[in-house]
Amino acid sequence: MKILISNDDGYLAPGLISLVSAMSTIAEVVVVAPENNCSGASNALTLSRPLSVSCAGNGFYFINGTPSDCVHIALTGMLDFRPDLIISGINQGQNMGDDTLYSGTVAAATEGYLFGIPAIAFSQEHKGWKYIEDAARFALDMVKSKVAGLTTPYLLNVNIPNCPYDEIKGIRATRLGRRHPSEPVIKSQNPRGETIYWIGPSGSAKDAEDGTDFYAVAQGFVSVTPLQIDLTNFQQMEQLKKGLL
């Protein structure tokens, strides 16, 4: 089995290192990850400048681009084989609900899925890397199970509580919840007196009912959400057709 691993926290992130260590026990692993933290990069590809690939002392490849850049370059010109699986993570912090639209972690997995390869994005609920080895152990279990019952390719968004492995209550298949709108931007000034803005924090959970990713993780379960690419609003399709006549 051959696995391509990427992330959005950068090639030195503890979550990536723990994930690689776990997956290397069952597969041939290649890492192609961003040089720097790219949280919130979403599915962006870098088209305004050339990108370079470097190799770290531990054998990890890193690219001065986005998570999507990393997987795209790996699959379209860098690797001499087609991976059996794409894994992204383990992200420092949750990627639930609306977060998935912005997440570089989910984007790296999505890029592999667009090439017809099964892909999984792994995240921990809270920042700080506490119990990261336990999260990596769970990720290994999930990959070894081959995600029974799913047809390929699949795109899964997995969120793991920060707790010891033996305290994880189980797994729940979930839908994405929803957040309230983001908090206002934080306005400041740079040393030259020019106005600058920092993007504010994410909004709190709005739809965290039973069945959502928010609810499952809050109850101590691992949340597994199958994702798709088609953004078409089929419920409005007929209304639109009538309105265009």
Sequence and secondary structure as in RCSB ss.txt:
>XXXX:A:sequence
MKILISNDDGYLAPGLISLVSAMSTIAEVVVVAPENNCSGASNALTLSRPLSVSCAGNGFYFINGTPSDCVHIAL
TGMLDFRPDLIISGINQGQNMGDDTLYSGTVAAATEGYLFGIPAIAFSQEHKGWKYIEDAARFALDMVKSKVAGL
TTPYLLNVNIPNCPYDEIKGIRATRLGRRHPSEPVIKSQNPRGETIYWIGPSGSAKDAEDGTDFYAVAQGFVSVT
PLQIDLTNFQQMEQLKKGLL
>XXXX:A:secstr
 EEEEE SS TT HHHHHHHHHHTTTSEEEEEEESS  TT TT    SS   EEE TTS EEESS HHHHHHHII
III SS  SEEEEEEESS   TTHHHH HHHHHHHHHHHTT  EEEEEESSSS TTHHHHHHHHHHHHHTT TT 
 SS EEEEEE SS GGG   EEE B  EE      EEEE TTS EEEE      EEE  TTBHHHHHHTT EEEE
E       GGGHHHHHHHH 
